[in-house]
Amino acid sequence: MRPVLFADDRQFWFETLRILGHAAYGGSDIGEVLISAEAITSGDYDSWHDAWLATADRVGAQAEAGLAAGHRVSARDGMLRAATYYSTAEFFLHGDPDDPRINEAYERGAACFATAASLYRPAIEPVRIPYEGTVLEGWFYRPSLDGAPRPTLVMHNGFDGSAEELHYLGGLAALDRGYNALSFDGPGQPSAIHRRGLVLRPDWEHVVGPVLDHLETLPGVDHDRVALMGVSLGGMLAPRAAAYEPRLAAVVVVDGVYDAAEALTGLLPLPRAEVERRARADHDPAFDDLLERAAGDSPTLRWAFGHGRYATGSATSREFLARYLDYHLRDGVAERISCPVLVCSAGDDLFFAGDGTTKPQPQELYDHLTAPAHLQHFTAAEGADAHGHAGAERLAMARVFDWLDTTLSHADDSRYDHTTRARHLMEIS
């Protein structure tokens, strides 16, 4: 999709489109997004923070006044939008992890979402999932309190998104269709890194395992119909977990990722093998300088290196890049997956579309799968070709849940026996 705003900074445009897209499920209002964008100087992280914080404060104050006056629905809706704007305000600040604005905006946004969640009926319930001596935080969605066992979608985000953002990328869509949903932040994701200093890790099966253990304690779950969905970098993390976790009936990746580091190495002026060698070196000041120059030339690298250092606990961009090279499904990992997989693909993905010499990452993942799989393309003609289908959330969720409806209805069917190696292509209307 051609940038409508911030034409000289694709990263600023994508994040703006991402926020605009949340309007489909009540996570933003278009006028509020546009008026905020008008106050931002392209590429200026401080002006980005200040504009979104001002909008968040205004919308949040209106929601608080509405709640005090007993207007629960209006207050809930305003709290959701304020939560989005607060998290957006701190989004680009992570290059300096000591910046006090990060946690201030994060906690204010988290509080707004918690208030909104409590105003649903049934309430969206906070969960605390035991994990390696601490907890992971998330939310449990139930369409009813009748206790009837229902299919359940477990959801996580990726490199930078939150469990709260999944309200608009699965949570409400699940409720509309009679599903439960469980969203959570894993290590390196917002609540885990902000509140507990847990850094991102590639071996995601050690994260999803405890989450599924906790799911077994929650009411109204049909444990034969549990699916996992990963968004953005979650498109690599979720299939990684599925490769080692037999309790899953299906996995959805929005969008598919086979080798996450391609999003970064493809923007560097060196062959991949040389990037790997030099990133892992004990000492390479010339390569450090190259990374700094590359970040100065690329808004995407500038943001990715800053946030990547924060999310992985890395002291330098080179250290982060070396760690990020481990985020892949090579060495037979993709081939281990045995449950059905929906691989979503965006035609103009800012990160994973390939460069003409390499395949798009969703295609690369799909080509390595031996489990039943469907590759679902989203196109420019649909307005859905951006990373994660930003701006087309209703369309994306319709295709995801239509596939899940069909797939989970056959969860016990012999054609999904875990010993099969045949690919089953599923048509989606």
N, C-alpha and C positions, 0 to 999 in steps of 0.2 A: 504494500500500500504506500503510495506516495505521501511523504510527510505533509501534513496540513499546517503544523506549527513546528518551530525549531528546525527548519530545513537544513541548517548547517551543523546540526548535532543530532545524529540518529538516536543516541542514547536518551537524550532529553525527550525526543519525540516519542520513542517507544514507551517510556515510562508515563508520558501524558496519555497516550492511547490506552495503556493498561488501566489507568484510573478512569478514563472515559468509559471503558468497557464495563466496569463494575456497576455502572448505572443500570444495566439490564436487570440486576437483582437487588438494586437499592443501595449499592455501596458508594455511589457518588451521584451528583446531579450535574447535568451537562453545563448549565450556566455557571455553577460554582467552579467547575474545572476550567472553563474558558476564562473567567475573570481572574482566576489565580494565575493562569499561564500568561496573561497580559502583563502581570507585574514582575515576570521573571526575565532576567538577562540570560540569553543562551550561553550555556557552558559555565555559568556562575553558580557554584554550589550554595553560596550564602544567600543569594537572592531566591534560589529555589526553596531553601529552608524557610526563609522569612515569609514568602508568599503563602506557602501551604500552612505554616503555623498560624498565620493571621486568619485564614479561612477556617481552619480547624477550631480555633478559639471562638470565632463568631458562631459557627454552626453548633459547636458543643454547648455554648452558653444558651442558645435558643432551645436546644433540646432539654437542658436542665430546667429552664423555666417552664417548658411544656410539661415535664414530669411533675414539677411541683404543683402545677395547676390541674393535674390529673389526666392529662392528655397522653395516655400511655403509647398509643400507636405512633403519634407524631414524635414523641420523645424517642421511641425505639428507632424510628427511621433516621432521625437526626443524629443519634448516637452512632449509628452505623457509618454514616457519612463522615462524621468527625473522626471516627477511628481510622478510616482510610486516609484522611488528610494528615492526621498526626503521624502515621507510619510513613507517609510519603515525605513529610518534612525532614525526617532524619535519614532518608534513604541514601543520599550521596555523601554523608558526613563520615563514613566509617574509615576513611584513610587516616584519620586521627582518632584512634579509639578512646582517647582521654577527653574528647570534646564533651562537655557536660550536656550539650543540647541533644545528644543521642538518646541517653536514657530518659531525659525529661520528656521528650516527645513520645518515646516508645511507651513509657508507663501511662501517660495521659491517654494515648490511643487504646492501650490495653484495657484501661478502666472504662472507657466509653463502650468498647465492645462487650465487656462483661455486663455492663448495665443493660445494653440492648438485648443480650442473650437471655437475661433474666425476665425480659418483658414478652418473650414468646410464650405461646401456650400450645403444647407443653414447653416448659422452659428448655433452652439449650443448656446442657449441664456441663460445668467444668469438670475435667478429669485430671487426675494426677497418677501417672503411670510409673510404677517402680522400675528403676533403671540404674544398675551399677552403683548402688548406695545412695542414689538421689532419686529425682523424679523427672519425668517429661510431662509437659503440660499440653492440654488439648481440650476438645469439646465433643460431647456426645449428643447426637441428634436423634430424636424418636418422633415419628409421626403420631404416635398414640401411646398411652400408658396402659393399654390393655394386656400387655405381656405376651401377645402372640409373637411367635418366632418370625422374624423378617430377614430378608436379605440385607446385608450390611456392607457398605463401602468404607474401607479404611483409607484415609487420604493423608498425604504429606506433600509439602512443597519442595523446593530445590535449593538453589544457591543463595537466594535472598528473600524469598517469599515466606509468609507466615501461615500458621494454622488458621488464623482469623480470616485471611484472604480467601481461604478455601470455602468460606461461607458462600461466596459468589461463584466458585468454581467446583461445585459439587454438593455442598451442604444443603442449600435450599432446593436444588434440583432433586436431591435424594428424597427430601420430605414430600415434594410434590408427587413423587412416584411410589410412595409407600415404603421406601427404604429407610433403614437406620444409616447413620454415618458417624464415623469417628475420625476426627481430624487431630493431628498432633504435630508438635515441633520436635524434630530430632536434634541431635548434636549439631551445632553450627547454625541452627535456625533460630529465629528471633528470641523466643522466651528462654531457650536453652543457653544461648550465648550471652544474652543481656543479663540474665538473672543468675546463671550458674557457671558461666565460663566454659561450657561444654563445646568443644570445637568439632568441626565437620570431620566425618570419617567416611571412607569409601565402602567398607564392609558392612553394608546396611542391613544384612540379615541379623546382625547382632543388635540392631535397633528394632526392627519389625518383630522379631521373636518376642521380646518382652511386651510389645504393644498387643500382639495376638494373645499372649498369656492373660493380659489384663482384660481384653475383650471377652474372654471366657467367664469373667466374673460379672459382666453386665447383663441386664435383663433383656429379654425379647430378641435374642440373636439366633438366627438359624445358622449354625456353625458349618453346615454343608454348603452355604451360599455366602461366603465371605470373599470379597474382591479387594484388591489393593490398587490404588491409583497414585502415581507420582507425576508432579507437574514440574516443567522446566528441567533443571538438573535431576529432579525426581524421575525423569524419563530414563536415567541410567540407574539411579538408586533403587527404584522399585523393582525393575527386572533383576537386579543383582540380588535383592532379598528373595524374590520368587524362585531364583535358581536353587536356593537352599532351604526353602520353607514349604513343606508339603501341605500345610493347612489352607492354602489359598486355592479358591476355585477359579479365579481369573485375575489377570493383571491388566491395567490400563496405563498407557504412557502418553502424556501430553506435554512434550512430544518425545518421540523416540530418540535415545542417545546411546551410541555404541562406544564412543571415545570422547569424553567431555573436553579434554584438553585441545582437541581440534579447533574449538572455538577461539582459542588464544594463539596456539602455534601457527594457525593459518594466517594470522595478522602480523607475524614477524618475518623479517626479510632473510630467513635462514632455513635450510632444510630441516625437516622434523628431527632427523637423527642427531644433527648438531645441536639443536635446541635441547634435546633430552640430555645429551652429554654435558653441555655447559650448565644447564640448570642444576644438575646434580653435582657439579664440581664443588669442592670445598671452598674455592676462592677463584673468582673470575670478575674482576672489576670492570673489564671491558664489556662483558655481557651485562653486568649491572647497568652500565651507562646506556647500552643499547635498549634495554627494557625501559629505562627512564625516557629516552627519546621517543620510543614507540608509543608510550603512554601519552606523551605530549602531542603526538600526531593523531591519535585515535581516541575519540571520546569513550568508546567501548572499553579499550584497554585501560584507560585512565581510571574508569570506574571499577572494572573487574579486578585490577591489581589492588586498589585500595580496599574494596570490600573483601577480596580474597584473603588478604593478610589478616583482616579482622576475623573472618569466619573460621579460618584454619589456625589462628594463633601464630602466624608466621611473622618473623621480624623484618623480612625483606620480600620484595616482589619475586626475586629468584627463588627464595625458599618456598613461597607459595606455589610458584609454577612447578617446582620439583614435586611437591606434594600432590598437586592437581593431576600430574601425569598418571597417578594411580587410579583415577576415576574412569574406569573402562570396563567393558564386558568381554575382553579378549581372553585368550587362553582357555577357550571352551566353556566360559561361564554362560554366555547366552544359550549355548546348546544344551545346558543342563535344565533349562526351564521346561516344565512339562504341562503346566496349565495353559488354557487359552490366553492369547495376548492380543490386545487391541493396540496397534502402533499408530498414533496420530502423526501427521506430517504437515508442516506449514510451508507453502511455496516460497515465501520471502522471509524466512526465519533469520532474524538478525544475528543469531549465533551458530545455528546448526544446518544451514541450507547447503553447505559445500561451496566450493569456489570454481567449479567447472572441471577441475582436475581430480577432485575427490567427490565421492558420493555424498548426498545429503545424509545426515546422521540417522534419521528414521529409516531410510532405505538400507543403510548399512546394518542396522540392528535387525530389521526384518529379514534380510538375506542370511543372517546367521541363526535365525530361529528354526528349530526343528519341531516345536510344539505347534498346535493349531493356532493360526495367526491371521489377522486381517490388517492390511495397511490402508488407513483412511486418510485420503488427501483432502486438504482444505485449500481453497483457491482464492486468487485475487478477485475473480468474478463474484465470489460470495462475500467479499469483504472480510475474509477469514484467514488470510495468508501470513499474518504476523505471528511472531513467536508466541506459542501458547494460545493462539487464536484470540489475542487481545482485540476487543471491539466486536467479537462475535460469540459471546459467552452462551447465549441461548442456543445458537446453532450447535456449538461444540458440545454442550451438555446433552442436547437432544440425541446426537449421534453416539455419545458415550453410553447413555442410559438405554438407548434402543439396543445397542450391542449387548449390554449387560443383561437386559431383560431376556433376550434370546439365549445368551450363553449360560446364564445361571438357571434358566429353566431346564437346561440339559446337564446340570452339574453332575447328576448321577448316571447319565447316559453312557453306554459302553463306548461311544465314539470319542469320549473324553477320557478314556482309561489312560492312566499315566504311563502305560507301556507303549502307547501308539507313537509312531514317528511321522504319521501322515499329516500333511498340512490341510487344514479345512478352511477354505475361503468363505467367509460369511458375508452375504449380501446385506447391505443396510439401506433401507429405503430413505 
